[in-house]
């Protein structure tokens, strides 16, 4: 009989959903970041339930038996330090769990900006009845930067409500079932001026860092809007704030930032043409049970010797389709 695998679970402030079930399937060591070096020796699996926590790189020398790390998040950029990237440890993520909530968040952000709901809320608080015009979404053009599962679900939802959606990825191609045309990231500044909305939904990698550059912003329509649900560092935040403050860009809905929490000193807080949300686009009510089920299913595959789902290509920094 095979011995039970040993799982080190890096916990946080939120309750660990499915812990009792895991304890029936494995030896489980629950720890915080400070206790991780003591929990890792002999552990086969590291389950980063608190995927925002630091400490994995610092504890890495203690990982003498580690074979698999699971991150219940879409982005793994924070975790891909050189020692892990060069190792044989398999890394998996939560691909698929956040797709629909994030797509709905993008649609809500576009509606908020097109219909100027922020202005409506301000007028309501002031008990002010003042008519104003709004924009139509139907027929508007959208470029979604990021053609993984989040970007694709976003494209499907936006297409369903009448927007014309194209994509942007590592290589250009045509005939895509969700985007039709996909442009190469290298051509971002060339094509940016064609769109009314640009959605950033790409993983953060060395190639995508600063993707929304000052040059790209300068090429966009002054009536255009940016939505970022990927990572803050996908955009040159200083250049983006300048464009929004000077009217070079019409608006933005930002869920992610270079520094989180967004510092109180940031000028983005005060801009009326910006919607700031605290990195919650994927936080639908059912996400924690779904994340727990996903890990449990992968653990069953691990114990049975079957291939794991959602294996991250550590060279690329995301699950390669």
N, C-alpha and C positions, 0 to 999 in steps of 0.2 A: 504494500500500500504506500502510495506516495505521501511524503510528509506535507502538512499544510504549508502554503506559502506564508512568508512573513511580510506584512504590510506596515510600513511606517506612514501614518496619516498626519500631515501637517495641518493642524486645526486652526481655527480663528474664532472670531466672536459669534459667528452664526452656528447654529446647531448642525451636527453632522448627520444628515439625513441618510438612513439606511445602515447606520452603524451596527445595529443588532444583527442584521442579515450578514454583514461582512464578518462579524465575529464568529458566525457559524461556519464560514468558508475558509477562514485564515486566522493565523495569529496576528492580532492587530495591536500596534503600538501607537497610541495617540499622543501627540506632542505639539509643543509650540516651537517657534524658531530657535529659542534658546536651548531647548532640549533635543534638537534634531541631531547633533553630533553623537549623542548617546543612544538615540533610537535607530540610527542607520546601520551600525555593524550587524551583519547577518541578515539584514532585510533584503528581500527579493524585489519588492515593489515600493515605490514612493508615490503616495496619493496626495496631491497638493490641493486638498479641499479648500484651503485658504490660498488661492492662487496669486493674491497680491502680496503675500508675505515674502520678506527677504530671508536669507540665511542658507539657501540651498548651496550656493557656490562656496560659502564659508565652511559648510559641513561636508563638502564633497570628499575630502580625504578619508572620511569615516565610512564611505559607501563601498565596502569591500565585497559585497555580494549582489549589488543592485543589477537588475536585468531590465526593469521597466519603470518609467515615470509616467504618470497620467496627470494631465492638467485639465480640470473641468472649466476650461475657457477656450475661446477661439484663437486668440493671439498667444504666441509662445515667445515673443521677442525678448521679454524680460528674463527668460530662463536660459536662453541659448548661449551660455558662456562657453569659452573655447574648450574647456576640459570635457564638458558634456557633449559638445558637438563632435569632438574627436573620439569619443568612446563608442563602445558597442551597445550601450544602453538604449533601448527602444523608447521613444517618446511618442505619446498619443495625446490627442486633444478632444475637445467637445464639439467637433464639427457636426453641424446639423441642428444642435439644440437651440441656437440663438437666431437662426435664419429668419423665421417668420416674425418674431418680436422686433428684430432690428429693421426688417423691411417695413413693418407697420410704423415704426418710429420715423423712418425716413418719409413715408407718405404723410404722416401727421405733421412733420416739420414743414414739408412743402405746402400743405394746406394752411398751416399757421402763417407762413410768410406770404403766400399768394392771397389769402383772404384777410391778412392783417389783423389776426385775432388779438395780437398784443395791443393794438390801438383800441380794439373793441373793449378789452378788459380794462384799459386805462380810462376810457370814457365811462364805462359802467361804474367804476369806483368814484368817478367825479360826478356821477348822475347827469351825464351830458349826452343829449340826443343830437348827434351830428353825423349826417350821412357822408359816406366816402366810397370811392370806387375800389374795386378789387380786380385781381388778375384771374384769368382762366388757366386751369391746369391742362385741360384737354387740348391736344395739339402742340403743347410745349415740348421742347427737346431736352433730353437728359443724357449726360455722359456718366456712367458708373465706372469709377476706377477701382478695379478689383473684380475678377470674373470667377471667384470661387463660389461656394454655396451661398454665402450671404449676399454677394453681389447678384447672383442669379435669381434668388428668391425676390430680391428687391426689384430687379428688372421685370420679373413676371407680374408682380403686384402693380408696379407703375404702368406697365403696358395695359393691364386690365382696366385701368381708369382713364385710358386714352392718351397717355404720354408716348412720345416717340423716344425709345431708349436704345442707346448704343453703349458699347463697353470699351474698356481700356485694360490691356494686360501686357505681358512680357513681349508677345509677338502679335503682329497684325494678322488678321484673317477675316474671311467673309463667310456667310452662310451659317452663322451660329444660331442654334434654335432659340436662344433667349435674347441675344443682343443683335442678331443680324450681322452688323459690322463690329469688329473689335479692332481698335487702333493700338499701335505700339506705344508704350509709355514714353519712349524716346521722342515721340511726335506730339506730346501733350501740348506744348506751346503752339504748335502748328494748327491743331484742331480745336483748341479750347474756345475760340471765338465763335464756334458754330452753335453753342448750347446755351439754353436758358438756365439750366441747373447742372451743377457738377456735384456728384456724390462720391465721397471718399470712403471706400469699404475694403481697401486692400490691407493685407498683413504688413506689419512694419518689418522691413528687411533693410540691409545696407543699400539695396537698389531703390527702395521706395521712400527712404527717409528724405524729407524735403521735396517730395513729388510735386506738391502745389507750391511752386517757387514764385519768386517775384516776377520772373519772365512770363510764367503761365498766367499769373494774375493780371499782368499788363495786357495780355492778349485776349482776356475775357471781355464779354459785353459788359458795359456799365450797368445794365439792367439784370445781370446774372446773379445767381445765388449759389452759395456753397453749403453743402451739408457734409459734416465729418462725423462718421460713426466708427471709423477704423482705429487710428491712433493719432494722438495730437501731433506727433513728430512727422506725420505724413505731410503736414503743411508748414511753411515758413510762417510761424505765428505772428511775428513782428510785421512782416510784409502784409499778411492778411488783415491785421488790425489797421494798418495804415490805409489799405484799400477801402476798408469799411468806413473808416473815420472820415476820409476825404470824399466819399461818394464815388470812388472809382469802381466800387462793387456795391450792388443794391442791398445785399443782406447775407446772413449766414445763420445756420443752426448748427451749433457745436456741442457735441456730447463728450468729446475727448480733447485733452490739452497736453501741451508739453510737460507741464508740472501739474500734478493732481494731488490734493484739491487745487483748483484754480486759485492762485494767490489773490487775496483781497485787494492787492495793489494793481492787479491787471486792469487795463483800460477796457477790456472786453465787457466787463460787468455793466458799464455805464452806457453802452451803445444801444440805442433804441432799435436799430436794425439787426440786432443779434439776439438769438435765442440761446441761452446757456442752460444746459442740463448736466447733472453731475454723474456722467458715465453710467447711464442707466438704460441705454437703448435695448439691451438684451435681457433686462431684468423682469421678465414676465412672471406672473404669480406661480406658474407651475414649473419654473426652471429647476428648483432644487431637487424635487422628486425625479425630474427627467434626467438631471445630471447623475443622480445616484443610480438610477436604473441603467444608464449607459455604462457606468463603470462596472456595475455588477455583471452586465452582459459580457463585457470585455474580460472580466476576471474569470468567468466561466469558460471563455475561449482559451484564456491563458492556462487554466488548470487542465483543460482537455488537449492541450498541445495544438490548438487551431490558431490560424493567423489572427492577430489583433486588428481591430477596426481603427481607422483614423490615425494611422501611423504618419508622423510628421517627417518629411524629408528634411533632415537637419542641415543640409547644405543650402536648401532653398528657404527654410524657415516657415513652411506651411505644409499641409497635406496636399500632395500633388495628385491632381486628377489624371 
